[in-house]
Amino acid sequence: MELEELKKKKDECRYWKNVNPWYEQLQKVFELNKGNLKIDYKDWFSVGKRENLTDQEFALIEETAKKLIPWRKGPFNIFGLEIDSEWQSNIKYNLIRPFFNLKDKVVADIGCNNGYYMFRMLEDKPKRLIGFDPSPLTLHQFEFINHFVKSDIIYEMLGVEHLEFYNHKFDFIFMLGVLYHRPDPVGTLKSLARGLNSKGEILIDTFMIDGEEEICLTPNQRYSKIPNIYFIPTVSALKNWLSRAGFEEIEVLAITTTTTEEQRKTTWSFDQSLEDFLDPNDSSKTVEGYPAPKRVYMKAKKIQ
């Protein structure tokens, strides 16, 4: 299917039975025209203050945000309403922030979810910001926030497999928490390379296992209760994947263990989160008996 045909999903999905209520709710929000709002790019990405709204307007904002539950990425503060997402994405963003400069660059965020990272990136003044994510829910979450931010961010309901066919290339690509969902990780990394300009860079993070060998874990059915986890490499294996995909200057930025400070249940998210995914008697293991989630953050440059 042609890319332009796929992109029509953005308009068509709004009339799907399960999506239309979100779209109809947003139409009410779009009638609120608030200008010159204060934006804070820090941990709680914030736009506006409570005094910018009447009680009736604030009730509409709260009603809309709750209709768009679950919020996986964040946190956000919208006119004083704190949307405490499942993931404290500020922890990840603050960790990687020292390792890139996006000023005047064309940037893609693959698996952008509701755009939290892209909203934070606005502070860097990139030339263009484009998010790729096929989820109708996160599209509507993004549009809810962006109506007040009034940014030029483009949200495409596309996946990483469409990146190389996009109408232009990118200087910098982020792909955070996506690679382990792909059944062909090397092919996915090759797609990133083909989507980059010459000497373009990527920054990725993915699950990893400890060890010096060039091997990976292939979970049976589920990993940490997640069904679509295919390959979890050692750092050495991931470096090999990147090299085979056409990258050089491969740099390990950080290795972290996911904690309940970063991922946990809130009233804005799901009924279960990290604490329910780990062995109740041994937090170093998942409920399936695999090593508990650890992440490696890596940066690499396209060879040509």
Backbone hydrogen bonds in HBPLUS format (Angstrom, degrees):
<---DONOR---> <-ACCEPTOR-->    atom                        ^
c    i                          cat <-CA-CA->   ^        H-A-AA   ^      H-
h    n   atom  resd res      DA  || num        DHA   H-A  angle D-A-AA Bond
n    s   type  num  typ     dist DA aas  dist angle  dist       angle   num
A0005-GLU N   A0002-GLU O   3.00 MM   3  5.28 125.5  2.31 102.4 116.6     1
A0006-LEU N   A0002-GLU O   3.09 MM   4  6.53 153.7  2.16 150.4 158.1     2
A0007-LYS N   A0003-LEU O   2.91 MM   4  6.21 152.8  1.99 151.5 159.4     3
A0008-LYS N   A0005-GLU O   3.17 MM   3  5.36 146.1  2.29 100.6 110.4     4
A0009-LYS N   A0006-LEU O   2.99 MM   3  5.76 164.6  2.01 119.8 124.9     5
A0010-LYS N   A0007-LYS O   3.24 MM   3  6.02 156.3  2.30 117.0 120.8     6
A0011-ASP N   A0008-LYS O   3.01 MM   3  5.57 132.1  2.25 112.1 122.6     7
A0012-GLU N   A0008-LYS O   2.98 MM   4  6.26 170.9  1.99 157.0 160.0     8
A0013-CYS N   A0009-LYS O   2.78 MM   4  5.55 167.0  1.80 149.9 152.2     9
A0015-TYR N   A0012-GLU O   3.14 MM   3  5.98 168.2  2.16 123.3 126.9    10
A0016-TRP N   A0013-CYS O   3.01 MM   3  5.22 169.1  2.02 112.8 116.1    11
A0019-VAL N   A0016-TRP O   3.06 MM   3  5.19 138.4  2.23 103.9 116.1    12
A0020-ASN N   A0016-TRP O   2.82 MM   4  5.67 162.7  1.85 169.3 168.5    13
A0022-TRP N   A0019-VAL O   2.94 MM   3  5.62 131.5  2.18 121.7 133.2    14
A0023-TYR N   A0019-VAL O   3.30 MM   4  6.63 158.5  2.35 147.9 154.2    15
A0024-GLU N   A0020-ASN O   2.81 MM   4  6.03 167.7  1.83 164.7 166.9    16
A0025-GLN N   A0021-PRO O   3.05 MM   4  6.10 152.3  2.13 137.1 144.6    17
A0026-LEU N   A0022-TRP O   2.97 MM   4  6.25 153.3  2.05 147.8 154.9    18
A0027-GLN N   A0023-TYR O   3.14 MM   4  6.47 140.5  2.30 144.3 154.5    19
A0028-LYS N   A0025-GLN O   3.13 MM   3  5.56 134.5  2.35 106.1 116.8    20
A0029-VAL N   A0026-LEU O   3.00 MM   3  4.93 112.4  2.47  93.8 110.4    21
A0030-PHE N   A0026-LEU O   2.83 MM   4  6.09 155.1  1.89 157.1 164.1    22
A0031-GLU N   A0028-LYS O   3.25 MM   3  5.50 153.6  2.32 101.9 109.8    23
A0032-LEU N   A0029-VAL O   2.86 MM   3  5.53 163.0  1.89 120.2 126.0    24
A0048-GLY N   A0038-LYS O   2.87 MM  10  5.20 153.1  1.95 147.9 156.6    25
A0040-ASP N   A0046-SER O   2.89 MM   6  4.95 159.0  1.93 135.5 141.8    26
A0046-SER N   A0040-ASP O   2.97 MM   6  4.95 164.5  1.99 145.7 150.2    27
A0045-PHE N   A0075-PRO O   3.16 MM  30  6.52 138.8  2.34 156.9 145.4    28
A0077-ASN N   A0045-PHE O   2.91 MM  32  6.06 154.9  1.97 143.7 142.3    29
A0047-VAL N   A0077-ASN O   3.02 MM  30  6.54 152.4  2.10 164.8 171.4    30
A0079-PHE N   A0047-VAL O   2.96 MM  32  6.17 161.9  2.00 156.0 160.7    31
A0052-ASN N   A0049-LYS O   2.90 MM   3  5.46 160.7  1.94 117.6 124.2    32
A0053-LEU N   A0050-ARG O   3.17 MM   3  5.86 170.7  2.18 121.1 124.0    33
A0058-PHE N   A0054-THR O   2.92 MM   4  6.16 161.7  1.95 154.8 159.7    34
A0059-ALA N   A0055-ASP O   2.99 MM   4  6.16 153.9  2.06 144.0 151.1    35
A0060-LEU N   A0056-GLN O   3.15 MM   4  6.43 145.2  2.28 139.5 148.1    36
A0061-ILE N   A0057-GLU O   3.06 MM   4  6.43 154.2  2.12 147.9 154.5    37
A0062-GLU N   A0058-PHE O   2.94 MM   4  6.22 163.8  1.96 155.1 158.9    38
A0063-GLU N   A0059-ALA O   2.91 MM   4  6.02 161.0  1.94 145.0 150.8    39
A0064-THR N   A0060-LEU O   2.93 MM   4  6.07 159.1  1.98 148.2 153.7    40
A0065-ALA N   A0061-ILE O   2.98 MM   4  6.17 168.9  1.99 153.1 156.1    41
A0066-LYS N   A0062-GLU O   3.04 MM   4  6.18 158.7  2.08 149.5 155.1    42
A0067-LYS N   A0063-GLU O   3.00 MM   4  6.18 143.9  2.13 140.2 150.3    43
A0067-LYS N   A0064-THR O   3.11 MM   3  5.06 119.2  2.49  93.6 109.0    44
A0068-LEU N   A0064-THR O   3.16 MM   4  6.43 131.4  2.41 143.3 155.6    45
A0068-LEU N   A0065-ALA O   3.22 MM   3  5.22 137.7  2.41  94.1 105.6    46
A0069-ILE N   A0066-LYS O   3.24 MM   3  5.33 165.2  2.27 108.7 109.4    47
A0071-TRP N   A0268-TRP O   2.81 MM 197  5.78 170.7  1.82 162.4 164.6    48
A0086-GLU N   A0071-TRP O   3.09 MM  15  6.58 159.5  2.14 151.4 154.7    49
A0087-TRP N   A0072-ARG O   2.84 MM  15  5.74 159.3  1.88 150.1 157.1    50
A0089-SER N   A0074-GLY O   2.81 MM  15  5.47 130.3  2.05 143.4 155.4    51
A0076-PHE N   A0083-ILE O   3.22 MM   7  5.11 160.7  2.26 137.2 141.8    52
A0083-ILE N   A0076-PHE O   2.80 MM   7  5.11 165.1  1.82 152.0 156.5    53
A0078-ILE N   A0081-LEU O   2.91 MM   3  5.02 153.6  1.98 145.0 142.2    54
A0081-LEU N   A0078-ILE O   2.95 MM   3  5.02 164.8  1.97 112.6 115.9    55
A0264-ARG N   A0086-GLU O   3.11 MM 178  5.36 161.2  2.15 138.2 142.4    56
A0088-GLN N   A0262-GLU O   2.73 MM 174  4.93 163.8  1.76 149.2 153.9    57
A0091-ILE N   A0088-GLN O   3.02 MM   3  6.00 157.0  2.08 127.1 131.0    58
A0093-TYR N   A0089-SER O   2.97 MM   4  6.24 170.4  1.98 156.2 159.3    59
A0094-ASN N   A0090-ASN O   2.84 MM   4  5.80 163.3  1.87 145.6 150.4    60
A0095-LEU N   A0091-ILE O   3.17 MM   4  6.23 141.8  2.32 136.1 145.9    61
A0095-LEU N   A0092-LYS O   3.15 MM   3  5.12 123.4  2.49  93.8 108.4    62
A0096-ILE N   A0092-LYS O   3.12 MM   4  6.45 156.0  2.18 154.2 159.0    63
A0097-ARG N   A0093-TYR O   2.90 MM   4  5.82 138.6  2.07 148.7 160.1    64
A0099-PHE N   A0096-ILE O   2.94 MM   3  5.70 166.2  1.96 132.2 136.8    65
A0105-LYS N   A0102-LEU O   2.98 MM   3  5.28 157.4  2.03 141.4 135.9    66
A0104-ASP N   A0125-LYS O   3.05 MM  21  6.39 167.9  2.07 137.5 136.0    67
A0127-LYS N   A0105-LYS O   2.83 MM  22  4.96 129.7  2.08 115.6 129.2    68
A0128-ARG N   A0105-LYS O   3.31 MM  23  6.65 160.2  2.35 138.4 135.9    69
A0171-ASP N   A0106-VAL O   2.81 MM  65  5.24 153.2  1.88 142.3 151.5    70
A0172-PHE N   A0106-VAL O   3.28 MM  66  6.55 156.1  2.34 153.0 153.3    71
A0107-VAL N   A0128-ARG O   2.86 MM  21  6.03 176.9  1.86 156.2 156.9    72
A0130-ILE N   A0107-VAL O   2.96 MM  23  6.33 153.3  2.03 152.7 161.4    73
A0108-ALA N   A0172-PHE O   3.02 MM  64  6.53 154.5  2.08 154.0 162.2    74
A0174-PHE N   A0108-ALA O   2.86 MM  66  6.18 166.7  1.88 156.6 160.1    75
A0109-ASP N   A0130-ILE O   2.96 MM  21  6.39 149.6  2.06 150.0 155.5    76
A0132-PHE N   A0109-ASP O   2.95 MM  23  6.20 164.0  1.97 156.0 154.1    77
A0110-ILE N   A0174-PHE O   2.82 MM  64  6.05 171.9  1.83 163.8 160.9    78
A0111-GLY N   A0132-PHE O   2.68 MM  21  5.58 144.0  1.81 153.3 165.1    79
A0112-CYS N   A0132-PHE O   3.19 MM  20  5.84 151.6  2.28 128.7 135.6    80
A0115-GLY N   A0112-CYS O   2.99 MM   3  5.35 160.6  2.03 137.1 137.0    81
A0118-MET N   A0115-GLY O   3.00 MM   3  5.08 110.6  2.50  99.8 116.9    82
A0119-PHE N   A0115-GLY O   2.84 MM   4  6.06 160.1  1.88 166.4 172.2    83
A0120-ARG N   A0116-TYR O   3.08 MM   4  6.41 153.5  2.15 148.3 155.5    84
A0121-MET N   A0117-TYR O   2.88 MM   4  6.16 145.2  2.01 143.4 154.0    85
A0122-LEU N   A0118-MET O   3.16 MM   4  6.43 128.8  2.43 144.0 155.1    86
A0122-LEU N   A0119-PHE O   3.36 MM   3  5.41 144.2  2.50  96.4 105.7    87
A0123-GLU N   A0120-ARG O   3.37 MM   3  6.19 158.1  2.43 118.0 121.5    88
A0124-ASP N   A0121-MET O   2.82 MM   3  5.49 154.5  1.88 122.0 129.3    89
A0125-LYS N   A0122-LEU O   3.01 MM   3  5.32 161.4  2.04 112.1 118.2    90
A0154-ILE N   A0129-LEU O   3.03 MM  25  6.42 166.5  2.05 156.5 159.5    91
A0131-GLY N   A0154-ILE O   2.80 MM  23  6.23 162.6  1.83 165.2 170.4    92
A0156-GLU N   A0131-GLY O   2.75 MM  25  5.92 175.8  1.76 162.6 163.9    93
A0133-ASP N   A0156-GLU O   2.96 MM  23  6.37 162.8  1.99 165.4 171.0    94
A0139-LEU N   A0135-SER O   3.12 MM   4  6.28 146.9  2.24 143.4 153.0    95
A0140-HIS N   A0136-PRO O   3.14 MM   4  6.39 158.1  2.19 147.7 151.5    96
A0141-GLN N   A0137-LEU O   2.97 MM   4  6.34 150.5  2.06 148.6 158.0    97
A0142-PHE N   A0138-THR O   2.88 MM   4  6.00 160.9  1.92 144.9 149.9    98
A0143-GLU N   A0139-LEU O   2.95 MM   4  6.25 160.8  1.99 149.4 154.5    99
A0144-PHE N   A0140-HIS O   2.97 MM   4  6.05 147.8  2.07 140.4 148.6   100
A0145-ILE N   A0141-GLN O   3.14 MM   4  6.46 163.6  2.17 153.0 155.5   101
A0146-ASN N   A0142-PHE O   2.77 MM   4  5.91 172.0  1.78 160.9 163.7   102
A0147-HIS N   A0143-GLU O   3.04 MM   4  5.86 136.1  2.24 134.7 142.3   103
A0148-PHE N   A0145-ILE O   3.10 MM   3  5.88 146.0  2.22 117.7 124.9   104
A0149-VAL N   A0145-ILE O   3.16 MM   4  6.43 152.4  2.24 141.4 149.5   105
A0150-LYS N   A0146-ASN O   2.72 MM   4  5.42 159.7  1.76 141.7 146.6   106
A0162-HIS N   A0159-GLY O   3.00 MM   3  5.60 161.4  2.04 116.0 122.1   107
A0163-LEU N   A0160-VAL O   3.11 MM   3  5.23 156.6  2.17 106.7 113.9   108
A0165-PHE N   A0162-HIS O   3.05 MM   3  5.51 146.1  2.17 111.5 121.6   109
A0166-TYR N   A0163-LEU O   3.05 MM   3  5.33 166.0  2.07 114.4 117.7   110
A0170-PHE N   A0195-GLY O   2.94 MM  25  6.23 145.6  2.06 141.8 152.7   111
A0197-ASN N   A0170-PHE O   2.70 MM  27  5.52 156.9  1.76 152.3 148.6   112
A0201-GLU N   A0171-ASP O   3.01 MM  30  6.42 159.3  2.05 149.1 149.3   113
A0173-ILE N   A0201-GLU O   2.91 MM  28  6.40 153.3  1.99 149.5 158.3   114
A0203-LEU N   A0173-ILE O   2.94 MM  30  6.44 145.3  2.06 156.5 162.9   115
A0175-MET N   A0203-LEU O   3.03 MM  28  6.42 157.3  2.08 153.3 154.8   116
A0177-GLY N   A0205-ASP O   3.17 MM  28  5.66 155.6  2.24 129.1 135.6   117
A0181-HIS N   A0178-VAL O   2.79 MM   3  5.49 157.7  1.84 126.2 134.0   118
A0182-ARG N   A0179-LEU O   3.08 MM   3  5.43 165.7  2.10 114.8 118.4   119
A0230-TYR N   A0180-TYR O   2.98 MM  50  5.80 160.1  2.02 159.4 164.4   120
A0188-THR N   A0184-ASP O   2.94 MM   4  6.19 149.5  2.03 151.3 160.7   121
A0189-LEU N   A0185-PRO O   2.99 MM   4  6.25 157.2  2.04 147.6 152.8   122
A0190-LYS N   A0186-VAL O   2.89 MM   4  6.18 148.1  2.00 147.2 156.6   123
A0191-SER N   A0187-GLY O   3.01 MM   4  6.30 143.6  2.15 139.3 148.9   124
A0191-SER N   A0188-THR O   3.08 MM   3  5.04 119.6  2.46  92.3 107.3   125
A0192-LEU N   A0188-THR O   3.12 MM   4  6.55 147.3  2.23 143.8 152.4   126
A0193-ALA N   A0189-LEU O   3.02 MM   4  6.37 158.5  2.07 146.1 151.5   127
A0194-ARG N   A0190-LYS O   2.91 MM   4  6.20 157.9  1.96 150.3 155.8   128
A0195-GLY N   A0191-SER O   3.05 MM   4  6.21 128.3  2.33 136.4 149.7   129
A0195-GLY N   A0192-LEU O   3.02 MM   3  5.05 134.4  2.24  96.9 110.3   130
A0196-LEU N   A0193-ALA O   3.17 MM   3  5.35 165.4  2.19 108.4 112.5   131
A0200-GLY N   A0197-ASN O   2.85 MM   3  5.09 144.3  1.98 139.7 134.3   132
A0302-LYS N   A0200-GLY O   2.82 MM 102  5.50 170.4  1.83 168.9 171.9   133
A0202-ILE N   A0300-ALA O   2.93 MM  98  5.52 158.1  1.98 154.9 160.2   134
A0300-ALA N   A0202-ILE O   3.11 MM  98  5.52 155.8  2.17 145.2 150.2   135
A0204-ILE N   A0298-MET O   2.91 MM  94  5.49 159.4  1.95 160.3 165.9   136
A0298-MET N   A0204-ILE O   2.91 MM  94  5.49 162.2  1.95 154.4 160.4   137
A0206-THR N   A0296-VAL O   3.20 MM  90  5.80 147.8  2.31 146.3 154.8   138
A0296-VAL N   A0206-THR O   3.05 MM  90  5.80 157.9  2.10 160.9 164.8   139
A0208-MET N   A0294-LYS O   2.96 MM  86  5.67 138.8  2.14 140.6 143.3   140
A0209-ILE N   A0233-PRO O   2.92 MM  24  5.90 146.7  2.03 128.5 134.3   141
A0234-THR N   A0215-ILE O   3.02 MM  19  6.03 148.3  2.12 172.6 162.6   142
A0217-LEU N   A0232-ILE O   2.73 MM  15  4.91 162.6  1.76 142.0 139.9   143
A0232-ILE N   A0217-LEU O   2.83 MM  15  4.91 154.4  1.89 145.6 152.5   144
A0222-ARG N   A0220-ASN O   2.79 MM   2  5.78 136.2  1.98 111.7  97.4   145
A0223-TYR N   A0226-ILE O   2.97 MM   3  5.17 155.7  2.03 136.9 142.4   146
A0226-ILE N   A0223-TYR O   2.89 MM   3  5.17 161.5  1.92 111.6 117.2   147
A0238-LEU N   A0234-THR O   3.02 MM   4  6.31 159.7  2.06 151.3 156.8   148
A0239-LYS N   A0235-VAL O   2.95 MM   4  6.21 153.5  2.02 149.8 156.7   149
A0240-ASN N   A0236-SER O   3.12 MM   4  6.42 152.0  2.21 142.0 149.3   150
A0241-TRP N   A0237-ALA O   2.95 MM   4  6.33 154.2  2.01 149.1 156.3   151
A0242-LEU N   A0238-LEU O   2.98 MM   4  6.26 163.3  2.01 152.4 155.8   152
A0243-SER N   A0239-LYS O   2.93 MM   4  6.14 159.0  1.97 149.6 155.6   153
A0244-ARG N   A0240-ASN O   2.88 MM   4  6.09 165.1  1.91 155.6 159.2   154
A0245-ALA N   A0241-TRP O   2.98 MM   4  6.16 137.1  2.17 141.6 153.7   155
A0245-ALA N   A0242-LEU O   3.18 MM   3  5.04 125.8  2.49  90.4 104.5   156
A0247-PHE N   A0242-LEU O   3.05 MM   5  5.50 144.8  2.18 143.5 147.2   157
A0246-GLY N   A0243-SER O   3.14 MM   3  5.38 160.9  2.18 106.3 112.2   158
A0303-ILE N   A0246-GLY O   3.02 MM  57  5.81 164.8  2.05 154.3 150.9   159
A0248-GLU N   A0301-LYS O   2.76 MM  53  5.35 159.0  1.80 155.3 162.3   160
A0301-LYS N   A0248-GLU O   2.92 MM  53  5.35 177.6  1.92 158.0 158.0   161
A0251-GLU N   A0299-LYS O   2.81 MM  48  5.21 165.3  1.83 161.9 166.0   162
A0299-LYS N   A0251-GLU O   2.93 MM  48  5.21 156.5  1.98 147.1 155.0   163
A0253-LEU N   A0297-TYR O   2.74 MM  44  5.30 159.0  1.78 148.4 153.7   164
A0297-TYR N   A0254-ALA O   2.86 MM  43  5.22 164.2  1.88 159.3 160.0   165
A0256-THR N   A0295-ARG O   2.86 MM  39  5.26 156.2  1.91 148.0 156.0   166
A0295-ARG N   A0256-THR O   2.75 MM  39  5.26 161.7  1.78 155.2 161.7   167
A0258-THR N   A0293-PRO O   3.21 MM  35  5.90 159.9  2.25 140.1 146.2   168
A0262-GLU N   A0259-THR O   3.03 MM   3  5.52 138.5  2.21 107.7 117.6   169
A0263-GLN N   A0259-THR O   3.08 MM   4  6.39 158.4  2.13 150.6 157.3   170
A0269-SER N   A0266-THR O   3.21 MM   3  5.40 169.5  2.22 112.4 113.5   171
A0276-ASP N   A0273-SER O   2.78 MM   3  5.56 145.8  1.90 128.5 138.3   172
A0277-PHE N   A0274-LEU O   2.81 MM   3  4.98 147.9  1.92 108.0 118.8   173
A0287-VAL N   A0277-PHE O   2.96 MM  10  5.76 146.3  2.07 143.2 136.9   174
A0279-ASP N   A0285-LYS O   2.91 MM   6  5.62 169.6  1.92 137.0 139.7   175
A0282-ASP N   A0279-ASP O   3.08 MM   3  5.14 150.3  2.17 105.5 114.5   176
A0285-LYS N   A0282-ASP O   3.04 MM   3  5.91 160.0  2.08 128.4 130.6   177
A0292-ALA N   A0284-SER O   2.88 MM   8  5.09 156.0  1.94 127.7 123.0   178
A0286-THR N   A0290-TYR O   2.73 MM   4  5.26 154.7  1.80 146.8 155.4   179
A0289-GLY N   A0286-THR O   2.91 MM   3  5.15 157.7  1.96 109.2 116.7   180
